[in-house]
Amino acid sequence: MFGVLTVVVALLIGLFVKDDYRHKQSAKEKQMMEHVNMKVLFSKNHLITYILIFCSLYGFFSMMTWLPYYLQTERGVSGSQTGIIASLVPWASIPGALLFGFLSDRIKNKKILIVLLSILGTVCQFVIPYTNSFSYMIVGLIVYGLIGKLALDPVLISYIADNTPSSMYSRAYSIFNFAGMSSSIFAPYITGYLAEATGKIEIGFYVSGVLLLVGGFLFLFSDSKPATTVLKLKRIEIEKV
């Protein structure tokens, strides 16, 4: 069923999405690009963002893969209810992503917003396994959905765009996605290993919270403005329009 839907979406994109953009580099831009090369994509701001998206998605994938098992074994929730409770995170993330994407377009200094979302996400990842109250756990899951990974994503994507010449967007986002999705390999395995080694699955959630806090802390050292080279390239691109 999902395979058919994927094919339908691909056909719709091919039929209705038109890409008439052709990027033509001026001699000045080409010379500067040859000098800069891939260094632009590994600036301090880029590296910190790659680390943060890894930390953010680590917690998300750990939550999505192990939450149903945790609810059944540690909280005594019936199997029929675990799916409903686990789905609260993605349901809540829909308005969260729209809201923070909207705010990201209107806030010049995204650094404060990104750090704030990281701290709030960390708090939720600690509250969910720590609290003995079932109601507080539900609230923690909903709030995590609102301000967690899918709320942070559009802000980080916008931040990457601010720090990258438009001619290098594809390469920048491929590295960004690689950094984020690599966490999907490590998160389920490490969470399972810690649960087996300690006998407590909550440890995995705490590790996720600590990683997100570390990512948010590192983001404090990012620069509010893009590097000078990036600003020059963006200025050249604007002059061509």
C-alpha positions as CSV (number, residue, x, y, z in Angstrom):
1,M,0.0,0.0,0.0
2,F,2.7,2.5,1.0
3,G,4.8,1.5,-2.0
4,V,1.9,2.4,-4.3
5,L,1.4,5.8,-2.6
6,T,5.1,6.5,-3.0
7,V,4.9,5.8,-6.7
8,V,1.8,8.0,-7.0
9,V,3.6,10.9,-5.2
10,A,6.6,10.5,-7.5
11,L,4.4,10.7,-10.6
12,L,2.6,13.8,-9.2
13,I,6.0,15.5,-8.6
14,G,7.2,14.6,-12.1
15,L,4.0,16.0,-13.7
16,F,3.3,19.1,-11.6
17,V,6.6,20.3,-10.1
18,K,8.5,22.4,-12.5
19,D,12.2,23.2,-12.0
20,D,13.1,26.0,-14.4
21,Y,16.0,27.3,-12.3
22,R,19.4,27.2,-13.9
23,H,22.3,28.5,-11.9
24,K,24.9,30.2,-14.0
25,Q,28.1,31.2,-12.3
26,S,29.7,34.4,-13.1
27,A,33.5,34.5,-13.6
28,K,33.9,36.2,-10.2
29,E,31.7,33.7,-8.4
30,K,33.4,30.7,-10.1
31,Q,36.8,31.9,-9.1
32,M,35.7,32.4,-5.5
33,M,34.0,29.0,-5.5
34,E,37.1,27.2,-6.7
35,H,39.1,28.9,-3.9
36,V,36.6,28.1,-1.2
37,N,35.5,24.7,-2.4
38,M,34.0,22.4,0.3
39,K,35.5,24.4,3.2
40,V,32.3,26.5,3.3
41,L,30.3,23.4,4.2
42,F,32.6,22.6,7.2
43,S,32.7,26.0,8.9
44,K,32.2,26.2,12.6
45,N,28.5,27.0,12.2
46,H,28.0,24.0,9.9
47,L,29.8,21.5,12.1
48,I,27.9,22.6,15.2
49,T,24.7,22.3,13.3
50,Y,25.6,18.8,12.0
51,I,26.3,17.7,15.6
52,L,23.1,19.2,16.9
53,I,20.9,17.5,14.3
54,F,22.6,14.2,15.1
55,C,21.8,14.7,18.8
56,S,18.2,15.8,18.1
57,L,17.4,12.9,15.8
58,Y,19.2,10.4,18.2
59,G,16.6,11.2,20.8
60,F,13.7,11.1,18.3
61,F,14.7,7.7,16.9
62,S,15.4,6.3,20.3
63,M,12.0,7.4,21.4
64,M,10.1,6.1,18.4
65,T,11.8,2.7,18.4
66,W,11.8,1.9,22.2
67,L,8.8,3.9,23.5
68,P,6.2,1.2,22.8
69,Y,8.3,-1.5,24.5
70,Y,9.0,0.8,27.4
71,L,5.3,1.6,27.9
72,Q,4.4,-2.1,27.9
73,T,7.2,-3.4,30.1
74,E,7.8,-0.5,32.5
75,R,4.5,1.2,32.6
76,G,2.2,-1.7,32.2
77,V,0.3,-0.2,29.3
78,S,-1.7,-2.6,27.1
79,G,-0.5,-3.3,23.6
80,S,-3.6,-1.7,22.1
81,Q,-2.8,1.6,23.9
82,T,0.9,1.8,23.3
83,G,0.4,2.7,19.6
84,I,-2.0,5.5,20.5
85,I,0.3,6.9,23.2
86,A,3.4,6.6,21.0
87,S,1.6,8.4,18.2
88,L,1.1,11.5,20.4
89,V,4.7,12.6,19.5
90,P,4.3,12.8,15.7
91,W,0.7,14.2,16.1
92,A,1.9,17.0,18.3
93,S,4.9,17.6,16.0
94,I,2.7,18.7,13.1
95,P,1.6,22.1,14.7
96,G,5.0,22.4,16.3
97,A,6.8,22.2,13.0
98,L,4.4,24.8,11.4
99,L,4.7,27.1,14.4
100,F,8.4,27.2,14.8
101,G,8.9,27.2,11.0
102,F,6.8,30.4,11.0
103,L,8.8,31.9,13.9
104,S,12.1,31.0,12.2
105,D,11.2,33.1,9.2
106,R,10.6,36.1,11.4
107,I,13.5,35.8,13.8
108,K,16.8,37.1,12.6
109,N,18.9,35.6,15.3
110,K,17.9,31.9,15.3
111,K,20.5,31.0,17.9
112,I,18.3,31.8,20.9
113,L,15.4,29.8,19.5
114,I,17.5,26.8,18.7
115,V,19.2,26.7,22.1
116,L,15.8,27.1,23.8
117,L,14.2,24.3,21.8
118,S,17.2,22.1,22.7
119,I,16.8,22.8,26.4
120,L,13.1,22.2,26.4
121,G,13.5,19.0,24.5
122,T,16.1,17.8,27.0
123,V,13.7,18.5,29.9
124,C,10.9,16.5,28.2
125,Q,13.3,13.5,27.6
126,F,14.1,13.5,31.3
127,V,10.5,14.0,32.5
128,I,9.0,11.1,30.4
129,P,11.0,8.3,32.1
130,Y,11.5,10.0,35.4
131,T,8.0,10.9,36.5
132,N,5.8,8.3,38.2
133,S,2.7,10.1,37.1
134,F,1.1,8.7,33.9
135,S,-0.5,12.1,33.2
136,Y,2.8,13.9,33.4
137,M,4.3,11.4,31.1
138,I,1.6,12.0,28.5
139,V,2.1,15.8,28.9
140,G,5.8,15.2,28.4
141,L,5.3,13.3,25.2
142,I,3.0,15.9,23.8
143,V,5.3,18.8,24.7
144,Y,8.2,16.9,23.2
145,G,6.3,16.5,20.0
146,L,5.6,20.2,19.9
147,I,9.2,21.4,20.6
148,G,11.3,18.3,19.7
149,K,13.0,17.1,16.6
150,L,10.3,18.1,14.0
151,A,10.1,21.6,15.5
152,L,13.9,22.0,15.5
153,D,14.3,20.8,12.0
154,P,12.9,23.8,10.0
155,V,14.9,26.2,12.2
156,L,18.1,24.3,11.6
157,I,17.4,24.0,7.9
158,S,16.9,27.8,7.7
159,Y,20.1,28.3,9.7
160,I,22.0,26.2,7.2
161,A,20.6,28.2,4.4
162,D,21.7,31.5,6.0
163,N,25.2,30.1,6.3
164,T,25.5,28.5,2.8
165,P,25.7,30.0,-0.7
166,S,22.6,29.0,-2.7
167,S,24.8,27.2,-5.3
168,M,25.9,24.8,-2.5
169,Y,22.5,24.1,-0.9
170,S,22.3,20.5,-2.3
171,R,25.7,19.5,-0.9
172,A,25.1,21.2,2.4
173,Y,21.7,19.5,3.0
174,S,23.1,16.1,1.9
175,I,25.7,16.4,4.7
176,F,23.0,17.7,7.1
177,N,20.8,14.7,6.3
178,F,23.7,12.3,6.6
179,A,24.6,13.6,10.0
180,G,21.0,13.4,11.2
181,M,20.1,10.0,9.7
182,S,23.3,8.3,10.9
183,S,21.7,8.7,14.4
184,S,19.0,6.3,13.3
185,I,21.6,3.6,13.1
186,F,23.1,4.2,16.5
187,A,20.1,5.2,18.6
188,P,18.1,1.9,18.6
189,Y,21.3,-0.2,19.1
190,I,22.8,1.8,21.9
191,T,19.5,2.2,23.7
192,G,19.0,-1.6,23.5
193,Y,22.5,-2.3,24.6
194,L,22.1,0.0,27.7
195,A,18.8,-1.5,28.6
196,E,20.4,-5.0,28.5
197,A,23.5,-4.0,30.4
198,T,21.7,-2.0,33.1
199,G,18.3,-3.7,33.2
200,K,16.7,-0.3,32.9
201,I,15.5,1.0,29.6
202,E,15.1,4.5,31.0
203,I,18.9,4.9,30.8
204,G,18.6,5.2,27.0
205,F,16.1,8.1,27.3
206,Y,18.4,9.9,29.8
207,V,21.4,9.5,27.4
208,S,19.2,11.0,24.6
209,G,18.5,14.0,26.8
210,V,22.1,14.5,27.7
211,L,23.2,14.4,24.0
212,L,20.6,17.0,23.1
213,L,21.7,19.2,25.9
214,V,25.3,18.8,24.8
215,G,24.3,19.7,21.2
216,G,22.4,22.8,22.5
217,F,25.4,23.8,24.6
218,L,27.8,23.6,21.6
219,F,25.4,25.7,19.6
220,L,26.1,28.6,22.1
221,F,29.5,28.8,20.5
222,S,28.1,29.3,16.9
223,D,28.4,32.7,15.3
224,S,25.3,34.7,14.9
225,K,26.4,35.9,11.4
226,P,27.7,33.8,8.5
227,A,31.4,33.7,7.6
228,T,32.7,36.6,5.5
229,T,33.3,34.3,2.5
230,V,29.7,33.2,2.5
231,L,28.4,36.8,2.8
232,K,30.6,37.7,-0.3
233,L,29.2,34.7,-2.3
234,K,25.6,35.6,-1.3
235,R,26.2,39.2,-2.3
236,I,27.4,38.1,-5.7
237,E,24.4,35.9,-6.2
238,I,22.1,38.8,-5.2
239,E,23.8,41.1,-7.7
240,K,23.1,38.5,-10.5
241,V,19.3,38.5,-9.8
